[in-house]
């Protein structure tokens, strides 16, 4: 049987120091970690809050994502948008037009999500100077499903793996005109490949 929130907190708290801080994670020892371990500290562990506060858009009537029309590619079921102000060459977000989260996505949209994700990844990785496209679904901030696509720059093996979003946040903003041109290129490629 799973630990309830208070039991989980007590279990985790048993591993903390006198200030309620967990030890550094194994990930901080990876050579691709963006921080030196010396001086790096984990914030104190906070007790659980139940019920959790609602995410943005739990009520479709107040969801700011529903009904938006912007994007580098759209059809009657999906919208692909570029996220601005990022440090990596390109960050895109794929969003269903209808108000769904991953757990209630109808099977036909779930199947299309798989195909679209493969196409978007393929087209992002075809951009010059992009090595990989990392795909993420996090889901804690908003109730309307949104899938992230991060372009890892070619030659920047230090940005490898799960640290890429952290590196993205640390890097200076990538040139807007270049990111927009790449996003539009991906949008055209998705249009061509998805309409077949």
PyMOL commands that set and color helices and strands:
alter all, ss='L'
color gray80, all
select helices_A, chain A and resi 5-13+26-29+60-62+102-104+107-125+157-159+161-170+176-194
alter helices_A, ss='H'
color red, helices_A
select strands_A, chain A and resi 73-74+78-82+91-96+130-136+147-153
alter strands_A, ss='S'
color yellow, strands_A
deselect
rebuild
show_as cartoon
